[in-house]
Amino acid sequence: MKRRPKWPSWLPIDPYILLLLGTVGLAALLPARGAGAEVASGASTAAIAFLFFLYGARLSTREAMDGVRHWRLHLTVLASTFLVFPLLGLAARGLEPVFLDHSLYTGLLFLTLVPSTVQSSIAFTSMARGNVPAAICAGSFSSLVGIVLTPLLAAVLLGGSGGGFSADSLVKILLQLLAPFLAGQLLRRWIGGFIARHRKILGLVDRGSILLVVYTAFSEGMVEGVWHQVSPQRLGGLLAVEVVLLAVMLALTWYGSKALRFGREDRIAIQFAGSKKSLASGLPMASVLFGADASLAVLPLMLFHQMQLMVCAVIAKRRSRDPEPASSLTPGQAAASRIAVGTGTRSD
């Protein structure tokens, strides 16, 4: 029996992005209305909670503790994600209203506040023969810190632009995201084996949850008529700004880590973990923070997510050709590489 061919990992188009775009198209043609919208909203809320429960149950406490010894690397990644990125987002305010209108700028600023990715950081670091265990810990720490820090930064930097952001919104995020995450951590001792055995099935569940969140957010946007506010010229301006943003962060993480005297393998982990943003974490947060305006708010993040995958795939492929012996991979890096291949880069 012939095996069904898999989607080639080197292709620049992520098939999951195609599903996201298809979901957006479905929401544009058949948006949820009335009672259907209430059902979709309730299902989306439950899906988000379950999604973060799975994140908590998957994070190995031992892996996190093993990575503490790389504290300089982790602080560098956290500073890139939650300090340098937001500063660049604030600097982009000068591009309004020439390149970006207020709604798109708000989404761009929100993009800079989102945590780093996990799976794709691991996969690209492994491909480039970098420090994979450090990438695992750096991405996990970023996701954990971001559950609390992203809404706090949104409260400070977005203010009233965040869809009426308030203390109630912060409490709602903590209850909807942090509480399930902590529950997953507490129950990991008993359910960790089950999750490890059914990793692919649960991966489909969490990706399906994100698709549901996208459909609900874009349905609300269609019903409210927010898409009439975006012109092709504005979208082109947004893409140009994001190209510059990604290029700046890739350069800063690579050459900045060199200035800080990190080795090659650590620099690779810093570049891939410190220059990317998580779609999986950003979408649920946006749905809570922005409500009906979430469709416009997540548009910059969706575009940036696909762009970072395409560019980082090329960079990782080039780094893999560096004159480094293949034996430099440690057993831990090899194991993490197998994990990265198994989980893929589709949901973060």
C-alpha positions as CSV (number, residue, x, y, z in Angstrom):
1,M,0.0,0.0,0.0
2,K,1.4,3.4,-1.0
3,R,1.7,6.0,1.7
4,R,-0.2,9.2,1.2
5,P,2.4,11.9,0.3
6,K,2.9,14.6,2.9
7,W,3.0,18.3,2.3
8,P,6.7,19.1,1.5
9,S,8.2,20.9,4.5
10,W,10.3,23.1,2.3
11,L,7.4,24.7,0.4
12,P,6.9,28.4,1.4
13,I,3.1,28.1,1.7
14,D,2.0,26.6,5.0
15,P,-1.1,24.4,4.3
16,Y,-2.5,25.5,7.7
17,I,-2.5,29.1,6.4
18,L,-4.5,28.0,3.5
19,L,-7.1,26.5,5.9
20,L,-7.1,29.8,7.8
21,L,-7.7,31.7,4.6
22,G,-10.5,29.3,3.7
23,T,-12.1,29.9,7.1
24,V,-11.9,33.6,6.5
25,G,-13.6,33.1,3.1
26,L,-16.3,31.0,4.7
27,A,-17.0,33.7,7.3
28,A,-17.2,36.2,4.5
29,L,-19.8,34.2,2.5
30,L,-21.7,32.6,5.4
31,P,-21.1,34.6,8.6
32,A,-22.7,33.4,11.8
33,R,-25.7,35.5,12.7
34,G,-28.3,35.6,15.5
35,A,-28.6,32.4,17.5
36,G,-25.8,30.9,15.3
37,A,-23.5,33.6,16.3
38,E,-24.2,33.0,20.0
39,V,-23.5,29.3,19.5
40,A,-20.3,30.0,17.6
41,S,-19.2,32.4,20.3
42,G,-19.8,29.9,23.1
43,A,-18.0,27.2,21.2
44,S,-15.1,29.5,20.5
45,T,-14.8,30.4,24.2
46,A,-14.8,26.7,25.2
47,A,-12.3,25.9,22.4
48,I,-9.9,28.6,23.6
49,A,-10.0,27.3,27.2
50,F,-9.4,23.7,26.0
51,L,-6.5,25.0,23.7
52,F,-4.7,26.5,26.7
53,F,-5.4,23.5,28.8
54,L,-3.6,21.4,26.2
55,Y,-0.7,23.9,26.2
56,G,-0.4,23.5,30.0
57,A,-0.6,19.7,29.9
58,R,2.1,19.6,27.2
59,L,4.8,21.7,28.8
60,S,7.2,19.5,30.6
61,T,8.3,20.9,33.9
62,R,11.6,19.0,33.6
63,E,12.3,20.6,30.3
64,A,11.6,24.0,31.8
65,M,13.9,23.4,34.7
66,D,16.7,22.0,32.5
67,G,16.6,25.3,30.5
68,V,17.0,27.6,33.5
69,R,20.8,27.4,33.2
70,H,20.5,29.3,29.9
71,W,19.0,32.3,31.7
72,R,21.0,34.8,29.6
73,L,19.6,33.4,26.4
74,H,16.0,33.3,27.8
75,L,16.2,36.9,29.0
76,T,17.5,37.9,25.6
77,V,14.5,36.2,23.9
78,L,12.0,37.7,26.3
79,A,13.6,41.2,25.8
80,S,13.3,40.8,22.1
81,T,9.7,39.6,22.3
82,F,8.2,41.9,24.9
83,L,10.5,45.0,24.8
84,V,12.2,45.5,21.4
85,F,9.1,44.4,19.4
86,P,6.7,46.7,21.3
87,L,9.2,49.6,21.0
88,L,9.2,49.1,17.2
89,G,5.4,48.9,17.3
90,L,5.2,52.3,19.0
91,A,7.7,53.8,16.5
92,A,5.4,52.7,13.7
93,R,2.8,55.1,15.0
94,G,4.5,57.7,12.8
95,L,3.4,55.8,9.8
96,E,-0.3,56.6,10.6
97,P,-2.3,57.6,8.6
98,V,0.0,57.6,5.5
99,F,0.7,53.8,5.4
100,L,-1.7,52.5,8.0
101,D,-5.1,53.6,9.3
102,H,-5.9,53.5,13.0
103,S,-7.5,50.0,13.0
104,L,-4.6,48.4,11.2
105,Y,-2.0,50.2,13.3
106,T,-3.8,48.9,16.4
107,G,-3.6,45.4,15.0
108,L,0.1,45.9,14.2
109,L,0.8,47.2,17.7
110,F,-1.1,44.2,19.2
111,L,1.1,41.9,17.0
112,T,4.2,43.2,18.7
113,L,2.8,42.3,22.1
114,V,2.1,38.6,21.4
115,P,4.4,35.8,22.7
116,S,6.9,33.9,20.6
117,T,6.2,30.7,18.8
118,V,7.1,27.3,20.2
119,Q,6.8,24.5,17.6
120,S,8.2,26.5,14.6
121,S,11.0,27.9,16.7
122,I,12.0,24.4,17.6
123,A,11.7,23.1,14.0
124,F,13.7,25.9,12.4
125,T,16.4,25.8,15.1
126,S,16.7,22.1,14.6
127,M,16.9,22.5,10.8
128,A,19.7,25.1,11.2
129,R,21.6,22.9,13.7
130,G,21.1,25.3,16.6
131,N,20.5,24.9,20.3
132,V,17.2,23.0,20.2
133,P,16.7,22.5,24.0
134,A,17.2,26.2,24.5
135,A,14.6,26.9,21.8
136,I,12.1,24.6,23.5
137,C,12.6,26.4,26.8
138,A,12.7,29.9,25.3
139,G,9.4,29.4,23.4
140,S,7.7,27.8,26.4
141,F,8.8,30.6,28.8
142,S,7.6,33.2,26.3
143,S,4.2,31.6,26.0
144,L,3.8,31.3,29.7
145,V,5.0,34.9,30.4
146,G,2.8,36.2,27.6
147,I,-0.4,34.9,29.1
148,V,0.0,37.6,31.8
149,L,2.3,40.1,30.2
150,T,0.5,40.5,26.8
151,P,-2.8,41.7,28.3
152,L,-0.9,44.0,30.7
153,L,1.0,45.5,27.8
154,A,-2.2,45.8,25.8
155,A,-3.8,47.7,28.7
156,V,-0.9,50.2,28.9
157,L,-0.2,50.6,25.1
158,L,-3.6,50.1,23.5
159,G,-5.8,51.6,26.2
160,G,-9.2,52.4,24.8
161,S,-8.1,51.2,21.3
162,G,-8.2,47.6,22.5
163,G,-12.0,47.2,21.9
164,G,-12.8,48.9,25.2
165,F,-10.0,47.2,27.2
166,S,-10.7,47.3,30.9
167,A,-9.8,45.5,34.1
168,D,-12.7,43.2,33.3
169,S,-11.0,42.2,30.1
170,L,-7.8,41.4,32.0
171,V,-9.7,39.2,34.4
172,K,-11.5,37.5,31.6
173,I,-8.2,36.7,29.9
174,L,-6.7,35.3,33.1
175,L,-9.7,33.1,33.7
176,Q,-10.1,32.0,30.1
177,L,-6.4,31.4,29.3
178,L,-4.3,31.2,32.5
179,A,-6.7,29.1,34.6
180,P,-6.9,26.3,32.0
181,F,-3.2,26.5,31.4
182,L,-2.5,26.0,35.2
183,A,-5.1,23.2,35.3
184,G,-3.3,21.5,32.5
185,Q,0.0,21.8,34.4
186,L,-1.6,20.4,37.6
187,L,-3.1,17.4,35.7
188,R,-0.1,16.7,33.5
189,R,1.1,14.0,35.9
190,W,-1.9,11.9,35.1
191,I,-2.7,12.9,31.5
192,G,0.8,13.6,30.2
193,G,1.1,10.0,28.9
194,F,-2.2,10.1,27.1
195,I,-1.3,13.4,25.4
196,A,2.1,11.9,24.3
197,R,0.4,8.9,22.8
198,H,-2.2,10.9,21.0
199,R,-0.1,13.9,20.0
200,K,-1.3,14.0,16.4
201,I,-5.0,13.8,17.2
202,L,-4.7,16.5,19.9
203,G,-2.7,18.6,17.4
204,L,-5.7,18.4,15.0
205,V,-8.0,19.4,17.9
206,D,-6.0,22.5,18.8
207,R,-5.6,23.6,15.2
208,G,-9.4,23.1,14.8
209,S,-9.9,25.3,17.8
210,I,-8.0,28.1,16.2
211,L,-10.0,27.8,13.0
212,L,-13.2,28.1,15.1
213,V,-11.8,31.2,16.8
214,V,-10.9,32.7,13.3
215,Y,-14.4,31.9,12.0
216,T,-16.1,33.5,15.0
217,A,-14.0,36.7,14.9
218,F,-14.3,37.2,11.2
219,S,-18.0,36.5,11.3
220,E,-18.5,39.2,13.8
221,G,-16.4,41.5,11.7
222,M,-18.6,40.8,8.6
223,V,-21.8,41.4,10.5
224,E,-20.4,44.7,11.9
225,G,-19.2,45.7,8.4
226,V,-15.6,46.4,9.5
227,W,-14.1,45.0,6.3
228,H,-15.4,48.0,4.3
229,Q,-12.8,50.0,6.2
230,V,-9.8,48.3,4.5
231,S,-8.6,49.2,1.0
232,P,-6.1,47.3,-1.1
233,Q,-3.7,50.3,-0.7
234,R,-3.9,49.9,3.1
235,L,-3.2,46.2,2.9
236,G,-0.2,46.9,0.7
237,G,1.1,49.4,3.2
238,L,0.6,46.9,6.0
239,L,2.6,44.3,4.1
240,A,5.4,46.7,3.5
241,V,5.6,47.7,7.1
242,E,5.6,44.1,8.3
243,V,8.4,43.2,5.8
244,V,10.6,45.9,7.4
245,L,9.6,44.9,10.9
246,L,10.5,41.2,10.4
247,A,13.8,42.2,8.7
248,V,14.8,44.5,11.6
249,M,14.0,41.8,14.2
250,L,15.9,39.1,12.3
251,A,18.9,41.4,12.1
252,L,18.7,42.6,15.7
253,T,18.4,39.1,17.1
254,W,21.3,37.7,15.0
255,Y,23.8,40.5,15.3
256,G,22.7,41.6,18.8
257,S,23.3,38.1,20.1
258,K,26.7,38.1,18.5
259,A,27.5,41.4,20.3
260,L,26.4,39.7,23.5
261,R,29.0,36.9,22.8
262,F,26.6,34.0,22.3
263,G,27.8,31.0,20.4
264,R,26.5,30.0,16.9
265,E,24.0,27.5,18.2
266,D,22.6,29.9,20.8
267,R,22.4,32.7,18.3
268,I,20.3,30.5,16.0
269,A,17.9,29.7,18.9
270,I,17.7,33.4,19.8
271,Q,17.0,34.5,16.2
272,F,14.2,32.1,15.6
273,A,12.6,32.3,19.0
274,G,13.1,36.1,19.3
275,S,11.9,37.2,15.9
276,K,8.6,35.4,15.6
277,K,5.1,35.8,17.0
278,S,2.5,33.2,17.9
279,L,-0.7,33.0,16.0
280,A,-2.0,30.3,18.4
281,S,-1.6,32.6,21.4
282,G,-2.5,35.9,19.7
283,L,-5.9,34.8,18.2
284,P,-7.6,33.8,21.5
285,M,-6.3,37.0,23.2
286,A,-7.5,39.2,20.4
287,S,-10.9,37.7,20.5
288,V,-11.2,38.6,24.2
289,L,-9.6,42.1,23.9
290,F,-11.2,43.3,20.7
291,G,-14.6,41.6,20.4
292,A,-16.2,42.5,17.1
293,D,-13.1,44.3,15.9
294,A,-11.0,41.2,16.3
295,S,-11.0,40.4,12.6
296,L,-9.1,43.6,11.8
297,A,-6.9,43.3,14.9
298,V,-5.7,39.8,13.9
299,L,-5.1,40.5,10.2
300,P,-1.6,41.9,10.8
301,L,-0.8,38.9,12.9
302,M,-2.0,36.4,10.3
303,L,0.0,38.1,7.6
304,F,3.1,38.3,9.7
305,H,2.8,34.7,10.8
306,Q,2.9,33.4,7.2
307,M,5.7,35.8,6.3
308,Q,7.8,34.7,9.2
309,L,7.4,31.0,8.3
310,M,8.4,31.6,4.7
311,V,11.5,33.8,5.5
312,C,12.7,31.7,8.5
313,A,12.4,28.5,6.4
314,V,14.8,30.0,3.9
315,I,17.2,31.2,6.6
316,A,17.1,27.9,8.4
317,K,17.9,26.1,5.1
318,R,20.8,28.4,4.5
319,R,22.2,28.0,8.1
320,S,22.0,24.2,7.7
321,R,24.6,24.5,4.9
322,D,27.1,26.2,7.2
323,P,30.4,24.2,7.5
324,E,29.4,22.6,10.8
325,P,29.8,18.8,11.4
326,A,26.6,17.0,11.8
327,S,28.0,15.3,14.9
328,S,27.6,18.7,16.7
329,L,24.0,17.7,17.4
330,T,23.6,16.5,20.9
331,P,21.2,13.6,21.8
332,G,18.9,16.2,23.3
333,Q,18.9,18.2,20.1
334,A,18.2,15.1,18.0
335,A,15.3,14.1,20.2
336,A,13.9,17.6,20.1
337,S,14.2,17.6,16.4
338,R,12.1,14.5,16.2
339,I,9.5,16.1,18.4
340,A,9.5,19.2,16.2
341,V,8.9,17.1,13.1
342,G,6.1,15.3,14.9
343,T,4.3,18.4,16.0
344,G,5.0,20.6,13.0
345,T,4.7,24.4,12.8
346,R,1.1,24.6,11.9
347,S,-0.6,25.9,15.1
348,D,1.7,28.5,16.5
